[in-house]
């Protein structure tokens, strides 16, 4: 039998988490939110013994955190899908996110326009704060090298995974992302900036949807 104060704390947490979700997700996935709250409470209790907990019990903690991440992933993807349906017309980079979700999350190119676009190339220029100053990162990829050229056409209302995003960096991180697209038979460059503070996507009001802005024709 769960002691009432613990039960109340877990249900209060579930209610607060529901407020961070799309209303449809909060209603449809109420059981998953309650489960996430229970797992979080259990993890918090074990974390309070960090340093005094025998290492032989780490496997039990790992099971709980893995299950919590699985539930968080489910909620993150459901939220993103729900908010996608309400996003204004435009092109977006979309990243599912919920607290304590799995490290690697997909980066989707989302087409909320009324015309087909073709993904060609991506470029990343990122900055991360460290104890010693600022680290810079640069990466690039394209539809052919990434093996998605055959599916690079993104129809209206559809999305295509073009990259992945790591949630594990527990610090401040700014990534300027550029994508080269073929729109109306013309190549153009589009850009958006994605900021993470303290290991979390910074602007929760965006709900993981980062609008792309066209910067030039190519």
C-alpha positions in Angstrom: 0.0 0.0 0.0 1.5 3.4 -1.0 1.6 5.9 1.8 -0.7 8.7 1.1 1.9 11.5 1.2 4.0 9.7 -1.4 1.0 9.1 -3.6 0.0 12.8 -3.4 3.5 13.8 -4.4 3.6 11.5 -7.4 0.1 12.6 -8.6 1.1 16.3 -8.1 4.2 15.7 -10.3 2.1 14.0 -12.9 -0.3 17.0 -12.9 2.6 19.4 -13.4 4.0 17.3 -16.2 0.6 17.2 -17.9 0.7 21.0 -18.0 3.9 20.8 -20.1 2.1 18.6 -22.7 -0.3 19.3 -25.5 -3.8 18.9 -24.0 -4.6 16.0 -26.3 -1.4 14.2 -25.2 -2.0 14.9 -21.5 -5.5 13.3 -21.9 -4.5 10.4 -24.1 -1.3 9.5 -22.3 -2.4 10.2 -18.7 -1.3 6.7 -17.6 2.1 7.1 -19.1 2.5 10.5 -17.4 1.6 8.9 -14.1 4.1 6.1 -14.7 6.7 8.6 -15.6 6.0 10.4 -12.3 6.3 7.2 -10.3 9.6 6.2 -12.0 11.0 9.7 -11.4 10.1 9.6 -7.7 11.8 6.2 -7.5 14.9 7.5 -9.3 15.1 10.6 -7.1 14.9 8.4 -4.0 17.8 6.2 -5.2 19.8 9.3 -6.3 19.6 10.6 -2.8 21.7 7.7 -1.7 24.4 8.4 -4.3 27.7 7.7 -2.7 26.1 5.5 0.0 24.5 3.1 -2.5 26.4 -0.1 -3.1 27.6 -0.3 -6.7 26.1 -3.8 -6.8 22.7 -2.1 -6.9 23.5 0.2 -9.8 21.8 -2.3 -12.2 18.4 -1.7 -10.4 18.9 2.1 -10.8 19.8 1.7 -14.5 16.6 -0.3 -15.1 14.5 2.4 -13.6 16.2 5.2 -15.5 16.0 3.3 -18.8 12.3 2.7 -18.4 11.8 6.4 -17.5 13.6 7.4 -20.7 11.4 5.1 -22.7 8.3 6.7 -21.3 9.7 10.1 -21.8 10.5 9.3 -25.5 6.9 8.2 -26.0 5.6 11.4 -24.5 8.1 13.6 -26.4 7.2 12.1 -29.8 3.4 12.4 -29.1 3.8 16.0 -28.1 5.8 16.9 -31.2 3.3 15.2 -33.4 0.4 17.1 -31.8 2.1 20.5 -32.0 3.2 19.8 -35.6 -0.5 19.7 -36.6 -1.0 23.3 -35.3 2.2 24.9 -36.5 1.9 27.9 -38.8 2.8 27.3 -42.5 6.5 27.1 -43.1 9.5 24.8 -42.9 10.9 23.6 -39.6 13.6 21.5 -37.9 11.7 19.5 -35.3 13.2 17.7 -32.3 11.1 15.7 -29.8 12.0 16.5 -26.2 10.7 15.7 -22.7 12.7 15.9 -19.5 15.0 12.8 -19.0 14.3 11.5 -22.6 16.9 9.3 -24.3 20.2 11.0 -25.4 19.9 10.7 -29.1 16.7 12.3 -30.7 15.9 12.6 -34.4 16.1 16.0 -36.2 13.2 16.1 -38.6 12.8 18.4 -41.6 9.1 19.2 -41.4 7.2 20.6 -44.4 4.2 22.7 -43.3 3.9 24.4 -46.7 1.7 23.6 -49.7 4.5 22.6 -51.9 7.0 19.7 -52.2 10.6 20.4 -51.1 13.7 18.3 -51.7 16.4 18.0 -49.1 20.0 18.2 -50.4 22.5 19.1 -47.7 22.9 20.1 -44.0 25.6 22.1 -42.2 26.1 22.6 -38.5 28.2 25.3 -36.7 27.9 25.0 -32.9 29.3 26.5 -29.8 29.5 25.0 -26.3 30.5 26.5 -23.0 33.2 24.7 -21.1 35.3 25.3 -18.0 38.1 26.4 -20.2 36.1 28.7 -22.4 34.2 28.0 -25.7 34.4 24.9 -27.9 33.4 25.0 -31.5 31.9 22.2 -33.6 31.3 21.9 -37.3 29.8 19.0 -39.2 28.1 18.6 -42.6 26.1 16.0 -44.4 24.0 15.4 -47.5 21.2 13.2 -48.7 23.5 11.0 -50.8 26.2 10.5 -48.1 23.5 9.9 -45.5 21.8 7.3 -47.7 18.4 9.1 -47.8 18.6 10.5 -51.3 15.8 8.1 -52.5 13.4 9.5 -49.8 14.6 13.1 -49.8 11.4 14.5 -51.3 9.2 15.9 -48.5 5.6 16.4 -49.4 3.3 18.9 -47.7 2.5 17.8 -44.2 5.3 15.2 -44.2 8.7 15.1 -42.5 12.1 13.5 -43.1 14.8 12.7 -40.5 18.0 14.4 -41.7 20.2 14.3 -38.5 20.2 13.4 -34.8 20.6 15.6 -31.7 22.3 14.7 -28.4 20.6 15.6 -25.2 23.5 14.4 -23.0 25.6 17.5 -23.1 24.8 19.0 -19.6 25.6 22.6 -20.3 25.0 25.5 -22.6 25.0 24.8 -26.3 24.1 26.8 -29.4 23.8 25.2 -32.8 23.3 27.2 -36.0 21.9 24.7 -38.5 21.7 25.4 -42.2 20.0 23.2 -44.8 20.1 23.4 -48.6 16.8 22.7 -50.2 15.3 22.5 -53.7 12.1 24.5 -53.7 10.3 25.4 -57.0 13.2 23.9 -58.9 15.6 26.5 -57.3 18.2 25.7 -54.7 18.1 27.9 -51.5 19.8 28.0 -48.1 17.7 28.0 -44.9 18.9 28.5 -41.3 17.7 28.2 -37.7 19.4 28.4 -34.4 18.7 25.8 -31.6 19.8 26.6 -28.1 20.2 24.3 -25.1 20.8 25.6 -21.6 21.7 23.3 -18.7 21.1 20.3 -20.8 17.5 21.3 -21.9 16.1 22.8 -25.1 16.0 26.4 -24.1 12.6 27.7 -25.4 9.9 25.3 -24.2 7.3 27.4 -25.9 8.6 26.3 -29.3 7.6 22.7 -28.4 10.6 21.4 -30.4 9.7 23.2 -33.6 12.4 25.5 -34.9 11.3 27.6 -37.9 13.7 27.7 -40.8 14.3 31.1 -42.5 15.5 31.4 -46.1 18.7 33.4 -46.2 19.7 33.2 -49.9 19.1 31.6 -53.3 21.9 29.5 -54.6 
